[in-house]
Amino acid sequence: MTRLILGLATFVTAALAAPAGKLPVRVTFTPESVEHRLALADLDPQLPADWSAFDFLVLEFRASSSQRFDLGIETAQGRVAKRIGPMAGTWARAAIPLRFYREPAGSAGDLAATYNQPRGSYWINIHSDAVGPTTGVRALTLAMPNPVGSPTLEIRVVALAKTDPGDAVLEGKPVVDEFGQYAHAAWPGKARSLDDLQKAWAAEDKLRADPPGGRCLYGGFSHTQAKATGHFRVERIDGRWWFVDPDGHLFLSTGINGVGTGSGTRVQGREDLFAALPPAQLGPAARNASFYTWNLQRRHGDEWRPKWAAAVARRLAAWGFNSIHYWGPRGGQAGAEEPRAPYAQMLRWQLGPTIMGMPDVYAADFARRVDEAAASQLDSRSSVRSGRSGPTKRPPLNATARLAGRPARSTVLITRVS
């Protein structure tokens, strides 16, 4: 085994140390120069034109910006390009699987997971362009359709490998600071210390949470009046469908798509990219870590959850938002407090076998399965009570309204399943 590893290391080192032509190269993207062509013979005369025996294109590069760029392989048949998401300000080794250029995408849990491929030192999106053979390679192309601020890209190594030499950040670690911020960028308000964060939190605590003028406690238009039923519902008024809030005011949902206490980032195998990692008890730190959760603990202490919920409700009101969308089941019980605001609850209907996360909508039983899934998920909320009366009867599946309480509690808007 040791001999095999040494042999592999020798191969990779030899490949990366091959004599170069014009390397290193540096290109600048501007509105007048959005694309650059790097002829293979100019980059390295020893690089073959037939890449079919290799499985990885290995680059060492440094991007001045995190703006994505398209890395293309130009052959006699045309050009195939994939989109690269770099880490700005670091020298990175990117071992790019050539199968992304040769073969169609497979099928993952959903469309995003199918086409967005996380790597150790960069991201690659394989949705763009087609696929084709990697024979008769003439050049690499670099393109950034809408560059901002004249970003640059430097490349010092171009090589091919039959086995994966591994992705790595070679220079510029750590990439993420102890607060979860990108280390190689500056912006107004960036925290340089815990004291900076505490000052920002103190300033936010002074924000007023008054709703915009002309709005009721739910966020509906207070000058309008329809029938008040004690729960959210829909009604066609003057030829237009409206949400109607429990007090009978017309309601336009202006909300945030996703509100939660965790925002995990992948750390497993990349621990050296982080200046510090959150405590293990704050999440599954072996694979993912949430710096946002760590900052909540720093701000509010170990019993941070209810204080977070109250702070987010004030924040949303101060920003003029009146509702929230949830991607998963909403909590609310002790230890899982949520902001008190009207919210939309997602209904899951991707049932049975899927293709890239999408069901067969042409199946004969598709409509029935969707109705059954919706009924089951609505029934699971049948114990939610109105702030005015007893249990709220579950509406028909084609309704869009359901009550979970007054603003002192929370209100759910379950949209039509179709």
Summary of the structure (lengths in Angstrom):
residues: 418
radius of gyration: 26.9
end to end distance: 56.8
largest distance: 80.3
contacts: 1197
relative contact order: 0.11
helix: 20%
strand: 25%
